[in-house]
């Protein structure tokens, strides 16, 4: 019912994993965790953790590059050993023995391993980038190895992946669907760091940063305790968790801004004022012929009934809904029975014993859609109650609906795959164990632009959380959000700009972090800009500076250091300028704003270049307290240095004049 972007299809089979253990995927004779396979890259110059499973109590030996270590499987059959640090090189064989069982992993390389994670711009595959045909034709790079973590969500940390995995040397076939930003980064970096590169892609389109952060780290942030408690309950009693979350959701609805006293649409006896008849075909509400819904993204309530006999109501039952776009919250007889995020996916919710009764049972579904077509798939007969005896009873063909324009987005259920709490950490990061990595690439933030002011704390939490797993000083390279959307005609607040500022601040405060700018290589009409080659060049430059200590290159481009008052103006001092500052497409730089202390009132300011500084002049440069640059979803940014590197967006507090 909705033409989705390429990455939405990967959601189809993931949420089922949230309530079941990880699948058994290796033969009984396999000793090593699936990360350790033919063609693997292990992190050079660091102790090498290796782990797997063997018969409980069995002695295990691991041999690699002429050195052998031994350990013993614990009572649960799990074992871990640490091989000594080894320089770049290979290929090697890794041989593991436990009793009469031997496993040999061949063509192992020692090199640099990179974890590439985030949402759809990290997941964007090579075949969707600029010059894809020629890029794929030239994609044979045997010393670059690719590993894709299967998309999976879980409510508790998993040891194993939720699907088959393999290390693959880069080739036109293996690279085609792999992360373009990650692959192009390694290819670029190898021009100056000539070692094998191992790339681990763990990315999910539309995901929020909270889904990638562990439950412990989220709890330490504060403010999410109630939702995390519900998530813990969901792990062993989903029905109780649904009901508890339903009460939380209902409290949000009744206390949100603009709420009407007594308005409880989920209740069977709710006032029907304002409800209208929905077509029996259902389907996307944009196609109902209702002008107010023809281009509507937001929330719509649905309501219908199902009539049962006493014998039917006494049976176990599930409510099965056809495809929903995107997020639903569903009640039966006023009790919450389920919630799921999954564009175009069907829903199936177990109904608690005693919930159904003889006669008419009320079904209410709240649907939230934020992009494209939205609603319940049709026809109405697609939606039914399935009884334990195999009987299928379709919901009534008479449906009512009520739109809720202007309603804010409700809190997502904590078990939602891409938008929940710790779900992707549990399903996709935890199975990586403490595999050795050289650094982490993070390209995410689009899904957090609705609460951009909170992003800095969340990014710090993720950084520290992942370092507790992969190493205390593991470098983090952050891609700042690209420009998206048309330029503004006047200063305005921007969640995208807030996320960019958070990314800038968090990268700047940590010597083991770096920021790759993408503000100038975005696309006003495409949230997935295809020029991932230039992005990769910038990431590689940041890596050379931050990770490898190459001080012959600046990490990014002109970086605003201070903004200080002058007589009748403001001076902005920049670091990391190659040559001097220059502008493109205009006589002077544009996009500078002077704001009051709370940024409630901002005005554009005239600017002129002064060597490596920018000076704001004119009456509007006098009373300001803060200066911002390129502050919009899709701003026009014209300031660069002599080598063409762009100056990134920033928000600085004005300080007294500096002595120069």
N, C-alpha and C positions, 0 to 999 in steps of 0.2 A: 504493500500500500504506500510505500514511500521509496523514492529513488535515493538511496543513501550513498555516501561516499564509500570508497573501496574498503575502508577498514571496519565498517560496521558489521560485515558478515562474520567476523571472528567472534562476535558475542554469542553466537547461536547455541553453543553447547557448554557454556562455561558455568552458569550458576548452579547447575546440578552438583558440581564438585563441592559446593560450599558446605554441604551437610554430610558428605561421605568421605572416607579415608582416601588417600592417594592410591591410584591404581597400581597393581603389581605389573611391571612392564619388562622385567629382565628374567632370563632363564635362571633355573635354580643354581646353575654352576657359576653365575656371574658373581664375582667378588667385589668389584669396584662400583662405586656410585656412577650413574650414567654420564656424569660430567667427564669422566676419564675414559675416553674412547680413542680409536684410531684417528690420527690427524690432530689431536689436541695440542694446544699451546699452553705451556705452564709458565708462570711468571719467573723470569730470570732473576738472579742475584738476591733472592729471598728464600728463606726456608719454605719448603713446599709441603703444605698439608695435603694428605691423601686419605680417603676414607671409603668405607663400603660395608659389606655384610658377609658374614660367614657363620658357620655353625658355632653356637655359644661355647666359649672357652677355648676355641681353636687358636693355636699359634699362627700368626700371619706374618709373612715376609714380603717386603716390597723392594724391588731392585730397579735402579735407573742410573744410567750413565756411570756404571762401574761401582756404584755404592748401594749398599743394602741396609735396610732398617727392619726391625721386627717389633711386633706388638701382639696383642691377644684380643680376640673378640669378647665382649662383655656378655652378661647373662641374656641380654636381648639379641645377641648376634652382631651388634654394631662394633666396628673397630675404626681406629684412626691412627695414622702414623705421620711423622714429619721427616721428609727427606732433606738433606742439606742443600743449601743454596748452590745453584749451578749457573754458570755463565751462559750467555746466548749461544745457541747452536742446535745441532741435531742433523738428521733425525735419530731418535733413540727408540728402543723398545722398553716398555715398562712391564715387568713381570711380577705378578702377585701369586703367592702360593699359600694355601691353607689346607693342611692335611693332604688329601689326595687330589685336591682341586687346584688347577692352575689357570690363570687368565693372563694373556699377553696382549698389551695394547701397543700398536705399531705406529711408526711415523710420528712420534711425539717431538715437538719442537720446543726449545726454550726461547722465550721472547718476552714481549710486553702484551699484557692482557688488558682489555678495556671493556668496562661494563657500560653499555649505551642504553639509556632508559628514558622514559617520558611518555608523552601521548602521541597523537597522530603524526606530528611533524618529525618525531624521531622514528616512528614506524614507517613513514613514507618510503616505498620501495624504489629501487634504482629505476625500474621501468617507467616510473611516473615523473622523472626529472628531465631537465633540459638535455637535449641530444641523446636521449636514452638509447637509440639504436646503436650509435657509434660507441657509447659508453659500454654497452653490453658486449659488443663485438671485441672490445679491447680489455675485457674484465678478467683475463687469465692471470692470476697472481698467486702462484703456489705457496708463497710464504705468508699470505694473509689467509687466516682460517676463520670460518663463520660458524656461530652457534646461536640458534634461535630458541629462546625459552618459550614453551607452549603457553598460549594465553589461558590463564586459569585464575579463578578467584577462590579463596578459602577463608573460613572464619577462624581457623587456628593455623599456626605455622606448620608447613608441610616439609617433610624430608625429601620427597621425591617429586619429580615433574608429573604433570597430568597428561602426558602424551609422549610419543617417541621423540628422541633427540639424537643429534649427531653433529660432530665437527666436520665441516666440509671446506676443502681448499677453494679459494675464490675462483670461479669460472663463470662463463656467461649464464649457465643454468643455475648455479647456486646463488649468484649475486642478484639475479632478476628480482626476487621478492624480498631481498634483505634490505635493512635500513640503509638508505642512501647516505644520510649524514654520517653514519658510522663507517661505512665502507670507504667513502671518499676521504674521510678524515685519516684513516689508516694509510690509504694509498698516498696521500699528500705527506704524511708524517714520515713515511719510509724514505722519502727523498733525502732526509737529513738524519734519520735514526734508522740505520740499516740493520734491523733485526726482525725476526718473525713477529707478526702481529696476530693476536687472538682477539676476536670481537664477539662479545656476548650481547645479543639484542634481547632486552626485556622491556617491551613497550606496548601500550594499549591506547587506542584512539579514544578521545573523550574523557580520559581519566583525570581525576583530581589528585593533588599531592597527598591528601590524607590517605588515599588507598594504598600508597606506596610506603607508608610509614608504619612501623610496628605499633602494636597496641600499647606497649609500655611507654614508648616515646610520645604517643598521642595523649596518654593519660597524664604524663608529666607536663604537657603543655597547659593543661587545665581546660575546663569548659566542655569537655566531651565525656565526662564520667558516666552520665546517665546513658548515653548512646553506647558506650563501650560495655556497660553492664548488660544492656539488651543484647549486644553481640555475643557476649559470653553465654547468656541464656539460650540464644539461638543455636549454639553448638550442640546442645543436648535436648532442647525442647522448643522446636521451631514454632509450634502452635502458641505456646505461652509467650514467646518473644513477639509474634505477630500481634497478639492482643495488647501486650505492654507497649509496643511501639505505636499501636493504634491510639492508645490513650495519650501518648506524647504528641502524636500528630494532631489529634483533636484539640489538645490544649493549645498547640500552635495556631490552629485555625480560629479558635474562639478569642485568642488574645492578640492576633496579628493586627497591624495598623489597618484601620478601615473595617474591622469586624463589626457585625451587627449582632446585638444581644439576642440570644436565643436561637441563632442560626446554626443548625446542626444537620446538614443535608444527609448524613449517613444514617440517621435514625429512621426506623420504619414509619413513625407517625410524624415525620417532619412536614412542615408547611410546604405545600406544593406551589405556592405563589412564585411566579417567575420561571417555572419550568415549562418547556415547550415539547411538542411531539418531535421525536427524531425519526428519520426515514427508516423503514424496516431493512433497507439495504445496508444501513450503517456505513462503514468505510470512512475515509478521510472526511472530516467536517468541512474542509475547504471545497468539497464537491457537492455539498448539500444544496447549493443554490441560495444560501443565506448570506446576504451581503456582509453582515458583520463578521462572518467566519471565513470569508473567501480568501483572506490573507492573514489569518489569525494564528499567532503563536502564543500559547498560554495554557490556561487551565479550563477544563470542561468537566462538569459532573454528569454522570449517566445513572439512570435508575430504571429498574424493571423488576419483575417477579418470576418465581417459579412455583408451580402448584404441585404439591405432593400428597399422597395418601399417608395415613398413619404408619402403614407398614414400610413405605419407602423412607419416610422421615426417620425411622428407627435404625436404618442401616448406616454403615460407614459410607462416606461420600467425599467426592472432590468436586470443586468448582473449576471447570476447564474453560478458559477464555481463548478466543482466537487472537491473532497478532494484535499487539498494542504498540502505539507510538506515542511517547517514549516510556514514561514512567507512570505506573498505576499505584493507587492505594485502594484496596478493595474491602468492602464490608458485606456481611450477610446477616440480616436481622440485627443490624446495629453493632455487630462484633467484627473487629478487624481480623481478616483471615489471610492477608498477604499483601506484599508490595514488592515490585521488581522494576529495575531499570533494564531495558533491553529493547531497542527499537526494532519493530517488526517481529518480535518473538511472541509465541503463545505463552499463556500462563496456566499453571495447574496448582491449585491450593487445596490442601487437605482441610476438611471442615471438622471442627471439634465435635466430639460426641455430645448429643443433646442440643446442638445449636438449631437443627432443622425441626420443623413441626408440621403437623398435618395442616393442609390449606395453603394459603399464599405466603411465600417466603420472599422477603425483600432483598434485592441485590443492588448495591450502590458502588459505583466505580468512579474514582477521581483520576482523570488522565491529565498529565502535564506534558506538553510538547513545546520544544524550544527551537525547532528548526524544521522547515519544510512541512509536509503533510502530517496531520496528527489525528489521533482517535483510535477507535476500535475497528478491527477488520470486520467486514460484513460477508454474508448477510447475518441477520440476527440469529439465525439457526446455528451459526458456528459456535455459539456460546451455550454451555449446558452444564448440568449436574450429572456426574457419573457415579452410580451406586455400586456398592461392592458386589452385587449380584450380576453386574454387567449391563444393567439398564442405563440408557442414556436419555435424560429428560431435558429437552431444549428449554432455555429460558424463554419467557413470553416474547412474542414478536413485537409487542407494544413497548417501546422505549421512550423515555423522556430525557431531555438534556437541559443543562443550565450552564452557560458560560460564566466565567469569573474573571473578566478582564481587569487588569491592574493588580491582581493578587500576586504577591511575591512568591518566589519559588519556595516550596515547603522543604523542610529538612529531609534529605534522602535517608532511607533506612540504612543502618550501619552495615548490613550484609550485602548491599548492592555492589556489584562487581567493580565497575569503574569509578563509582562515586561514593563508595562506602568507606569504612574505616579499617585500615590495615589489610583489606581483602587481597590486594595485589602483592603486597609485601609477603603475606602468608603463602600465596599460591605461586609466586614467581621469583621473589628474592630469597626467601628462606631456603628453598631447595638448593640454592647456590652454596650453602654452607659458608665456610670461610675460605673459599677458593681464592688463590692469590691473584690480585689485580694490580695493574700499574696506576690506574686512575678510573674515574667515573665521569661519563658525559651525561648531562641532564638537560633535556629539552622538553619543558612542560610549563604550563601556566595559563594557557588559554582557558581551561575549564575552571580556573580560580579567579578570573577577572571580575566576577560579581562581588568578591570580597577581597579586593587587592590590598587593602590596608593591613590585612592579617597575614599576607603571604610571607613577609620577611621572617616572622617567628616560625612559620611552618617550614620554610626552606632551611633555616638553621637546625630545626629539629630533625629533618630528613638527613641533612649532612652529618650530624653527630651520630644519628642512629645507624647509618650505613657504615660509618667509620668504626663503630663498635663491633661490626661484623668483619670488615675487610682490612682494618688497620687504622690506628689513631691519626695518622697523617696522610691517609689516602687522598690524593688530589681530587678535587671536584671542579670540573669545567662546565660552566652554565651557559647555555645559549639564551641570550636575552630575546624576548618576544619580538618577532618581525612586525613591521607595520601592516595593518589590516583595516580596511575601511577608507572612506573618502576623507580628505582633509577637512578640518573644521573651518567655519567662517568667523568664529569668535572663540576666545578661551573658554574651555569647559572642563569639567572633571572627567576623568577617564580611568576606568578600572584597569585597562591595558597598561596605561602609563604607570599606575600604582604598582602593578606587578613588575614592570621593568625597573622601577626605582628600587623595589625590594631586592631584585636580582643584583642590581648594581651595588647596593649597600652590603649585601651578604658576601658577595665576591670580594669586595674591597677590604673587608675587615679581617680576612683570613689569608695568611701568606701561602697556603696550599690550595687556594681557589683562584679561578680565573673566569673572565667573562668574554664571550664572543658576541660581538654586535651583529644584529641582523635587521636593524630598523630600516635600512635603506634597500634591502633586497627582498622586502615583502611584496605583496600584491593586494591592491585595494579590494579586489573582487574574489580573491582566492585565499582562504585561510591556510592553505597548504602551498606556499610559494615553491616553485620547482627548482630554483637555483640553489641546489644543495651543494654544488661544487664550490662556489665562493664561500658559503658557510663553512665548509670543511677546511678550506684554506685558512680561514680565520681561526677555527678551532685548533688546527695544527700549529699555527703561530702562537696561540696562547699556551699550548702544551710545551712548545720549545722553551718558552720563557719561564713558565711556572713549574713544570714537571722536570725538565731537563736542565734548567739553570742557564739557558743560553741568553746572556744579557746583550748580545749583539742585535737582538730584535726587540721592538716594543711589543707588549702583549696584545694590544688592540689598536688604539688610535688615540687622538686627543682626548684627554680625561680632565674634566673640570675639577680643579683642586679647591679654589676658594672664590667667593663672590663678595666683594667688599665695596663699601660706599666711597664715592668720590664727591667733590663739590659739583652738585647737579647731575650726578650720574652714578654708574656702577661699573666696576672693573671685575671681569671674570678671568682668572688665571688658569691656564691649562698646562698639564704635564703630558709627557709622552707624545710630543709633537715632532714629527719628522719635517725639518725645514721650518716653514711658517704655516700659519692658518690661511686657508683659501676658502672661497665659496663657489658654488656652481649655480648657474642659472639666474644670478642676480648680482647687483653691484655690491651688496653687503649681505651679511647673514640675516636670516629670518627665523621666526619661530620662538623668539625669546619673550618671556612673560614676566612681569612684575606683579607680585601677589601680596596680599596682607598676610598676617601671621598664620591665619587659619585657612588660607587659600580659598576663602569664600568669595573674594573679589579679585580678579586678575585682569590685566590689560596687556596687550601686545606692546613691546618696547622696540624702538629703533636701535639698531646696533651697527657698529663699525669695527673693523679689524685693526688691531694694533700689535703687529708682530705675532707673538704667540698668545696674545690676550684678545678678549672681546670687550669692548666698552659700550655700555648702554647710555644713550644721551636723550635729552628732551625732558619736558615737564613730567611725563609719566615715570621717569626713572628716580624721582625724588622720594616719595613717601613709602615705597615698597619695603617689605620685610623679608621676602623670599624671591628668588629668581628661578624660573623653570625654563627648560628648553625641550622642544619637540614633545610637548605634553598633549598627546591625543592618541586615539586608537590607531589612526593612520596618518601621522603628521608628515609634513614636508620638511625634510632636514637637509640643509645645504652646506653645512660647515664641515670642512675636511682639512687634512694637512697636505703637504706637498706631494706625498706619495699616494694620495687618494683615499687614505683611511678615514672613515667618518667619525665625527664626534658623536657620542651617544647621548641619549636623553638623560636629564638629571633634574633634581630639585634641591637647591642649596639655600641655607639660611644666610642672609646678608650679615656681614661682620664689619667692624670698624676698618677704616682704610689701613692697608699694609704699607710699611716703609719699603720703598723700592729703589 
